[in-house]
């Protein structure tokens, strides 16, 4: 299997990208990697940091698309940047999956217009895996689509359920619809319409879920529009950092608390691992015809390695083929009279 990695996507690129790629090829015997970007700079970085390029091919590219750039620049002004070249290679079948820690907007645009969506999918959705009290859950959409229709949310539920079943090994993943109340009559036209479609679908739909119940692990896939999902994502990230920071400060206040920290070290280490986004790698961009993984912008080598592992599993477990099959059985949104 060949994974294509954007060599200049992310805050710590290209060093952390190359380090992550090296870790990945050492850990996964069936993975080879193509890294895209300025070949001279990539080879120089590898040499200076003694990074082996065994089973890592470099595809030369010109420039980088920055987070400040308009996302559509990947199709025009910067159509030869490291991310654009990676997408072109994926679309041409020269690799099996894509990983980047670069601009989310550019990834959504590039994947949708260069690689293309799965036939029948209305919109691609960003779907991070987040920790919960009982394990983890998939949040989708987390920011790719600010305006949605009910059928899109129903498709998000289908894609999320298949991913969590195949990749995370969950039996009959529970799908919940993010809402301001648990009652079936709550929400705007979007939530009411999505509720009806999800209820008609073959999914294990558990109904509406309130934001306060999401961290408790009441469902395995949380379906919502990109605006609400992005608010949930950023609040979760901020709350996690604040919580870990406060716990650390509490245990460093004095001699007795430092002693308590030593006694609690295994439990604290386990808690930190549970809350660490690098354990999950990145967020799949669901709905694209080939596996696409958006790594966190601040990813270190470990996070990039795990994002490559995620892309490997996404591809190996036939997620996309099963999404195509499930779409044929999905209920359709009723057309309203004009």
C-alpha positions in Angstrom: 0.0 0.0 0.0 1.2 3.5 -0.9 0.3 6.5 1.3 0.8 10.0 -0.2 1.9 12.6 2.5 1.9 16.4 2.0 5.5 17.1 3.1 4.8 20.8 4.0 1.4 20.5 5.6 1.4 21.5 9.3 3.1 23.8 11.8 6.1 21.5 12.2 6.7 20.5 8.6 8.7 19.2 7.0 10.7 17.8 10.0 7.8 16.2 11.9 6.3 14.9 8.7 9.5 13.1 7.7 10.0 11.8 11.2 6.4 10.5 11.2 6.9 8.8 7.8 10.1 7.1 9.1 8.2 5.8 12.1 5.3 4.6 9.9 7.4 2.6 7.4 9.3 0.9 10.4 6.0 -0.1 12.1 3.9 -1.0 9.0 5.7 -3.5 6.7 3.1 -3.1 4.0 3.3 0.7 3.8 5.4 2.7 1.3 5.2 6.5 1.3 5.4 9.3 -1.3 6.2 12.7 0.3 5.4 15.8 -1.8 7.2 19.1 -1.6 10.5 20.9 -2.4 12.8 17.9 -3.0 16.0 19.7 -2.1 14.6 21.0 1.2 13.1 17.6 2.1 16.4 15.7 1.4 18.4 18.4 3.3 16.1 18.1 6.4 16.3 14.3 6.3 20.1 14.4 6.1 20.5 17.0 8.9 18.3 15.0 11.2 19.5 11.5 10.2 16.1 10.5 8.9 16.1 7.3 6.8 14.3 7.7 3.4 14.1 3.9 2.9 10.7 3.1 1.3 10.0 6.9 1.2 9.8 8.4 -2.3 9.9 12.2 -2.8 7.7 13.9 -5.5 8.9 17.4 -6.2 6.5 20.3 -5.8 6.7 24.0 -5.9 5.4 26.0 -3.0 3.0 25.6 -0.1 -0.6 26.6 0.5 -0.8 28.5 3.8 -3.7 28.6 6.2 -4.1 32.3 5.3 -4.5 31.5 1.6 -7.9 31.2 0.0 -8.8 27.5 -0.1 -9.6 27.7 -3.9 -6.0 28.7 -4.6 -5.1 25.0 -4.6 -7.0 24.8 -7.9 -5.5 27.8 -9.6 -2.6 30.0 -8.3 -1.0 27.2 -6.2 -2.0 24.2 -8.3 1.6 22.9 -8.1 2.1 23.2 -4.3 2.9 20.2 -2.1 -0.8 19.5 -1.3 -2.0 19.9 -4.9 0.6 17.6 -6.2 -0.3 15.0 -3.6 -4.0 15.2 -4.5 -3.1 14.8 -8.2 -1.1 11.7 -7.5 -4.0 10.3 -5.5 -6.5 11.1 -8.3 -4.2 9.4 -10.9 -4.1 6.2 -8.8 -0.4 6.5 -8.0 -1.2 6.2 -4.3 -3.9 4.7 -2.1 -4.5 7.4 0.5 -3.6 10.9 1.5 -2.4 12.6 4.7 -1.8 16.3 5.4 -1.6 18.6 8.4 -2.2 21.6 6.2 -5.1 24.0 5.6 -8.5 22.3 6.3 -10.2 24.5 3.7 -7.7 23.6 1.0 -7.9 19.9 1.9 -11.7 20.0 1.5 -11.6 21.9 -1.8 -8.7 19.8 -3.2 -10.2 16.5 -2.2 -13.6 17.5 -3.5 -12.5 18.9 -6.9 -9.3 17.0 -7.7 -10.0 13.6 -6.2 -13.8 13.9 -6.3 -16.6 12.8 -4.0 -18.2 9.4 -3.9 -21.0 9.3 -6.3 -24.2 10.2 -4.5 -22.6 12.0 -1.6 -23.8 15.6 -1.3 -20.9 17.0 0.7 -17.6 15.7 2.2 -17.5 15.9 6.0 -14.6 16.4 8.4 -14.9 13.7 11.0 -12.4 13.8 14.0 -12.3 11.0 16.5 -12.6 12.5 20.0 -12.2 11.0 23.5 -15.3 10.2 25.6 -15.8 8.7 29.1 -16.4 5.3 27.5 -13.8 5.4 24.7 -14.2 7.7 21.7 -16.7 9.0 19.3 -16.7 10.5 15.7 -18.0 14.0 15.3 -19.2 14.9 11.8 -19.3 17.4 10.4 -16.6 19.3 12.3 -16.3 22.3 10.0 -16.4 21.5 6.3 -20.0 22.5 5.7 -21.5 25.4 7.6 -24.9 25.1 5.8 -26.4 21.7 5.5 -29.6 20.0 4.4 -31.2 17.0 6.2 -30.1 14.5 3.6 -26.5 15.6 4.2 -26.7 14.9 7.9 -28.3 11.5 7.2 -25.3 10.7 4.8 -22.9 11.8 7.6 -24.5 9.3 9.9 -24.2 6.5 7.3 -20.5 7.3 6.6 -19.6 7.7 10.3 -21.4 4.4 11.3 -19.5 2.4 8.6 -16.1 4.0 9.6 -16.6 3.3 13.3 -17.7 -0.2 12.6 -14.8 -1.1 10.3 -11.9 0.9 11.7 -12.8 1.3 15.4 -14.3 -2.3 15.5 -17.6 -1.2 17.1 -20.6 -3.5 16.7 -23.7 -1.5 15.5 -22.3 2.0 16.3 -24.9 4.3 18.0 -25.7 7.4 15.9 -27.0 10.5 17.6 -28.2 13.8 16.2 -26.8 16.9 18.1 -29.6 19.0 19.3 -30.7 21.4 22.1 -33.0 18.7 23.6 -33.6 15.0 23.5 -37.2 15.3 22.4 -38.1 14.4 18.8 -39.8 17.7 18.3 -36.7 19.8 19.2 -34.6 21.9 16.8 -34.9 23.8 13.5 -36.1 22.5 10.2 -32.6 21.0 9.7 -32.7 18.9 12.8 -36.4 17.9 12.4 -35.8 16.8 8.8 -32.5 15.0 9.6 -34.3 13.2 12.5 -36.9 11.8 10.2 -34.4 10.5 7.7 -32.1 9.0 10.3 -35.1 7.3 11.9 -36.0 5.7 8.6 -32.5 4.6 7.8 -31.0 1.2 8.7 -28.6 2.8 11.2 -28.6 2.2 14.9 -30.1 5.7 15.5 -30.5 6.6 19.2 -32.2 10.0 18.7 -31.2 13.5 19.7 -28.2 14.0 21.9 -27.6 17.1 24.0 -24.0 18.6 23.9 -23.6 18.0 27.7 -24.1 14.2 27.1 -21.6 13.8 24.3 -18.5 13.5 26.4 -20.2 10.8 28.5 -20.1 8.5 25.4 -23.9 8.2 24.9 -23.3 7.6 21.2 -20.5 6.6 18.9 -21.2 9.0 16.0 -22.4 12.5 16.6 -24.1 14.0 13.5 -24.4 17.8 13.1 -23.8 20.6 10.6 -20.3 22.0 10.3 -20.9 25.2 12.2 -22.2 23.5 15.4 -19.7 20.7 15.0 -16.8 23.1 14.8 -18.0 24.8 18.0 -18.1 21.4 19.7 -14.7 20.5 18.5 -13.0 23.7 19.6 -14.7 23.8 22.9 -13.7 20.1 23.5 -10.1 20.9 22.6 -10.0 24.0 24.8 -11.7 22.3 27.7 -9.3 19.4 27.5 -6.2 21.6 27.6 -7.6 23.6 30.5 -8.5 20.5 32.4 -5.0 18.9 32.0 -3.3 22.2 32.8 -5.3 22.7 36.0 -4.6 19.1 37.1 -0.9 19.6 36.5 -0.9 22.9 38.4 -2.8 21.3 41.3 -0.2 18.5 41.7 2.7 20.9 41.6 1.5 23.3 44.4 3.7 21.8 47.2 5.7 18.9 48.5 2.6 16.9 49.5 0.9 17.3 46.2 4.1 16.4 44.3 4.3 13.2 46.4 0.7 12.5 45.6 1.5 13.0 41.9 4.3 10.4 42.1 1.8 7.9 43.7 -0.8 8.8 41.0 1.7 8.8 38.1 0.4 5.6 36.3 -3.2 6.9 36.5 -2.3 10.4 35.4 -0.3 9.0 32.5 -3.3 6.9 31.5 -5.6 9.9 31.7 -3.2 12.0 29.6 -3.0 9.3 27.0 -6.8 9.1 26.9 -7.1 12.9 26.3 -4.2 13.0 23.7 -5.3 13.7 20.1 -2.0 12.3 18.8 -3.2 8.8 19.8 -6.0 9.0 17.1 -3.8 10.7 14.4 -6.2 12.9 12.5 -9.7 13.4 11.1 -10.9 11.4 8.1 -12.5 13.5 5.4 -15.5 11.3 4.8 -17.3 11.2 1.4 -14.2 11.4 -0.9 -13.7 8.6 -3.4 -10.3 7.8 -1.8 -9.1 7.9 1.8 -8.1 11.4 3.0 -6.8 12.1 6.5 -6.5 15.6 7.9 -3.8 15.6 10.6 -3.8 18.2 13.3 -1.9 21.3 12.3 0.4 21.1 15.3 1.1 17.3 14.8 4.4 15.9 16.0 6.1 12.9 14.5 3.9 10.5 16.6 0.7 12.1 15.4 1.8 11.9 11.7 2.7 8.3 12.2 -0.7 7.6 13.6 -2.4 9.6 10.8 -0.6 7.3 8.3 -1.8 4.3 10.3 -5.3 5.7 10.1 -5.0 6.1 6.3 -3.7 2.6 6.1 -6.7 1.2 8.0 -9.2 3.4 6.2 -7.9 1.9 2.9 -7.4 -1.7 4.0 -10.9 -2.2 5.5 -12.9 -1.2 2.4 -14.8 1.7 4.1 -15.4 3.5 0.8 -16.9 0.5 -1.0 -19.3 -0.2 1.9 -20.3 3.4 1.9 -21.2 3.1 -1.7 -23.3 0.1 -1.0 -25.1 1.7 1.9 -26.1 4.8 -0.1 -28.2 2.6 -2.3 -30.4 1.7 0.7 -30.6 5.1 2.2 -33.9 7.0 2.4 -34.2 10.1 0.2 -35.1 13.6 1.2 -38.6 14.6 0.2 -38.8 17.4 -2.4 -40.9 20.3 -1.2 -43.3 21.9 -3.7 -42.2 25.3 -5.0 
